[in-house]
């Protein structure tokens, strides 16, 4: 169960205007990707009932728990009168439990505020809270001491950590500890254990000059604090002793991907990073970044395309690196959003089916992590795969993908 906290007054912010759950790339700090055909165009399908997340493919059952963490060393960057930064973190991890209560996807209030924030109508406001997950709430963690790699997940702007659940459950079923972070006041609803709900204060500033750079920096600081509390001397989670602190990576979608790069530049404990379709903001020094990095993007990120941040950073990545492009993907194809669209009565984002989007994301993210945190060879990352013809391997110097 989350740790107890001291109540304080609820702080609320405005909601950014977005045209629908499948058009989330409109956020100012997202990749500049236009809606693809089928993404919110034409008549919307009828809602089909609560969403169901696909079962993870690994051999280990998955447990999950929510942690409340409070960083008293800094004020909140979005609400300065809050003298400490409060975070909610979902952990997914291997367990031996094969039965128990399935974890909720989010609370009914979080579902309501998220759907209202995204201007989604035509579906019950509590629908997302009824999404069926696969992890067992507060199950006992399993594994050998200091043997499990740790992966941090960071969602896109305005999106809750839960929208990376399908990926988090998959990695946990493969023997990873996964920490999904809600970056407070950057999404429509984060619920603390005392019942307070923090709304999207940052949404009021998303057109400000330097906004993306600020968000990436805030997320890097959040990640360092979470690593302290999961692997340091004052670790707060009962399974922290299972984590190998020398094997830590981070993956993020949209501004979360920018946060992954920023976190690597700030904190050497993050040994490898993945940016899933996010414009980057933190500037790599001229000396370069030698740790492994993967760009995995939609059609908004072709070599030499509209978003030049990847071109700029590619030249400064001096270690192992890959650039993957999915021409049929949408900005949200790397998240749970395709799985949620049909049940909400919305058009599918991108040209990939929801099942295929999840499979590709899980497979390539897992391959990258298995290579760089476990040292397991991954030919999938070295050449185009006939199993995944939707994925192109790009050569930025030649401005080509194949």
N, C-alpha and C positions, 0 to 999 in steps of 0.2 A: 504494500500500500504506500502511497506517497507520504513523505514526511510532513509533520504538522508545521504550520507557519503562523505568524502573527497577523491577524486581519488588519487591513488598512482600507481606506475608501477606494471604491471602484473608480478607475480612470478610463474614460471613453474617448475615442477619436472618431473622425469622420470616415466614410467608406468611399473608396475610389470607384468611379463609374466604369463598369465593365459590361460588355454586351452579352455575356453568357459564359457558362463554365467552360465551354470548348474554345473560347477565344481569349484565353488568359494571357496570350503573348502581348496583348495590348498594354500591359503594365510597362511603365517607363523604363524599368531596369531589365526588361526581358530582351531576348534576341529580336531584331527587327524583322520578324517573319510574318508576312500577310496570311490571312486565312486561306487555307487550301479549299479546293472544291470539295463539297460534302461537309465542311466544317461550319455548321450553322446555316447552311444555305438550303433553300427548298423547304418543303413541309417537314416538321419535326415528327419523329415517331412517337407513338403513344408510350407513356411510362409502362414498365414491365414488372414492377415490384422491386423489393430491396436488392441492391447489388450483392454479388457473391464474388469474393476474391478467389482466384484459382489456387489450388493446393500447391504448396512448395514441392519441389522435385527431389530434395535431398532425403537422406535416410533418417535424419534425427527429428524427433518431435520438437516443436517450437514453444517456448515460454515467452511471456512478455510481462513487463511491469512499467509503471510510470514513476519517474523520480522528479521531485521538486528540489531545485537547487537555487541557492541564493548567494550571489557574489557581492559581498559587502565592501570589496575593494574599489568599486566604481559606481557612480550614479547611473541610472538608466539613461542611455543616449537619446531616447525619444521623449522621455518624461523626466526631465532633470530634477524635479522636486522629489522623485523617488530616489532615495539615497543609496539604493542597492539594485542590482540587476537580477531579476527573478526569471528563472527559466523552467520550462517543463520539458522533460526528455523521456521518450519512449525507448525502452531497451527490448530488443528481440534477441533470443539466445537459445542454445541447445538445452534440452531437458530430457529426462527419462519418462516424464509423465505422458501418458497416452490417452488421458481423459481429464476432463475438468471443464470449467466455465470458459467459453470462448470470449476473448477480449472484445470489448466494444470498439468500434471504429472511431467514434467520437460521441460526445454527449448530444442529446436533442437540441440544446441551446446552441452548441457549436454548429450543428447542422443548419439550424435556422439562420444564424447570422452569416454563415458562409454562403448559403443559397440566396439570401437577400442581398448580400454584398455583390454577388455575381449576377444579380438581376434574373435569376432562374425562377420561372413560374410554371405552374401546371403540374407540380409534384408536391406531395406533402413535405412541409419544411423539416420534419424529423427524419426524412428518408435515409439520409446518409448515416444517421446514428443506428440504423437497422442493418447496415452492411454486414454481411457474414464474413468474419475473418477466420484464420486457421490456428492462431496461437492461443495457448492456455494462460489465463490471467494468473500472475504471481506464482507460476510453477517453479519448482526448485531448479536452479541452474545446474548443468552437468558438464563435466569435463575435467581434465587434469590441470593441476596448478600451473599457471603461467604458460598455458599451451594454446589459448584461443586468440586468434587475431581480432583486432577491433576495427570496425568500419563506422565512420561518422557519416550520416546522411543529412543533407540540408535542402529544404524545399524551395520552390520558387516564391517570388514576392506575392503576398496576399494568401499564399497557400499554407495549410497546416501540415505538420510533420506526417500526419496520417496518410497523406496522398502518396507517400512512398512505402506504404505498408507491404504491397505485393513483393517489392524488391527486398525489403527488410526481412520478411518471413523466409524468402528463398535463401538468402545468405545465412540466416540462422540455422536453417535446416542442413546447411553444408558445413556447419561447425564454426561459424563466425559469431562474435558478439557485435550487435549493430545498435548504434545510438542515433535515433532520429530526434533532431532538435527543433522545437518551436522557438523561433526568434521573436520574442515577445514584442507586441505592438507592431509587428510587420505582417500579421495576418488578421483575418476577420474575427477570430475568437480563440483565445487561450484560457482555459479554465484552471484555476489554482485549487489546491485541496480545500481551502476554506470557502469555496464557492464563488470567489471573485472571477469576473470574466474581463480579461484585457482585450480591447478591440484595436483596430488598425489606426493608431495614431500616425504612423509613418505614411499612411495613404494620403494625408493632407500635405505631404512634402514631396511627392514623387515627381513633380515637375521642376524642383529646385536644381540649380546648377550644382554639380558635384554629388547629386543624390546617390547614384550608383556606387561611387567610390566610398561614400559614407557607409552604405549598407554592407558592402564587402568587408570593410574594416570592422564594423560591429560584429559581423558573423565570425570573422577570424578571432576576435576577442572572446566571443561566446564559446567557440570550439576549444580554445586553450583552457578556459575555465572548466569546461566539461571534462577534458582530459585530466586535469588536475584532480577532479573529484572522482573519476573512475579508476585512475591508475596511481595516484599519489599517496602520500603517507596518510592523508585524511580521507581516503576513499570511502564513499558512503553506501555503495551497493554491496549486497551480501555475496555477489558473484565476482567481485573485483579481483580476487586472488587468482581467478582462472584466466585473466587477460594477460597476454604477452605484450608488455609495453614497448617492445622493440618492433612490433608488427602492427602498425596503425596506418590506416588509409582513410581518405575522405572522398565522397562522391556527392555531387549536388546537381540539381536541375535549375536552369535559368540563372537567377541571381545566386542560387545555391552553388552552382558551378563556379561562378566568380568567387564565391566565398571559399571554395576548395582551394583555388589558386592562392588567394589571399592568406588562408590559413597555413599553407605550405611555406609561404614567404615569411610568415611570422613565427612559426613554430616548427622546429626541426623534427619533432616527434612524428609529424605527419609525413610518412615515408613515400606515399604515392597518392595521386589525385586524379579525379575524373570530373570533367565538365560536360554535362549533358545539355547542350543547346543554350548555353548562357553566354552573353556578351561579358567579356572580362574587363575589370577596372583596375585592380592592383597592378602596378607596373613592376615587371621583372627587372632587376638591376642589369646593367650592361655585362656584368660578369656571368650572368645566366643562372638558370635553375637546373641542376643536374639530376634531380630525382624524377622518377617515372611519371609521365602524365599522358592522359588520354582525352582527346576531344572527340565527342560523339554527338553529331548534330543532324538537324533536319535540313531541308533545302535552303534555309536561311544562312547556312554556313558553307557554301561551296568555296574552294580556293579562289581568292580574289573576289568573293561575293560582296554583298552590301555591308556585312559586318566585318570590318577589317581588324578587329581586336585579335582574332585568332591568327591572322597573317602576321601581325606584329609580334605576338607572343611566341609563335612557332619558331621563329628565328633565334629566340633566346632560351628555348628549351634545349639544353645541351646533353641530356641523358636519353634514356629510352623514351620514345614518343610515338603516338599513332594519331591519325586523324581519320575518323570514320564518318561517312555521310549516309543518311537514309533519305533518298529523294522522295519517298512516299510518306515520310513521317510528318507529323505536326509538332509544334513546340511542346505539346503536352503528351506526346506519344511515349515519353520515357517515364511517365507517372501512372497513377491509378485512374486518371481521368477517362481514358477510353473505356474502362470497365464501368465507370459511373454514368457515362453519357446515355446509354440506352435506357437504363432504369429511370433516369431523370426525364426521359422523353426528348433528348437532345440529339442532334446530328453527331455522327462519329467524327472526331478530329483526324484529319489526314486520310490517306488511302489504305492504310494497314488495318486489318481487323484488330479488335481489342486483344484477342488471344495472341495474335502474332506480335503485336507491340510489346506485350509483357514478356513473351518468350525471348525475343531478340534482346531486349534490355537486360533481362536476367542473365542470359547466356554470355553476352559480351562483358558485362560488368564482372560477373563471376570469373571469367577467363582472365581478365586483367588482374584481379585480386589474387587468384590462385598463382599466377606467374610471379607477382611482385611481393606477396606476403608469404607464400609457401614454396616458391622456387620450382613450381611445376610447369614444365614446358607447355606452351599453348600455340600450336600451329595456326589456330583460328585467327590469331592476331597478326600473322605474317603475310597472309595472302587472301584474296577473295575466296569465299566458301560457297560451293554449290548448294549447301544446305540453307544458306541465307543469302540468296541473290538480291535481296532488298538492301543489303549493306555494301557500300562501296568503300574501298580503301583509297584514300586520297594521297596524292603526291603534290604538296603545295608548290614546290619549286617549279613544277611543270604546269601548275594550275589544272590538274586532271584528277579524276576519280574513276576507279574501275572495280 
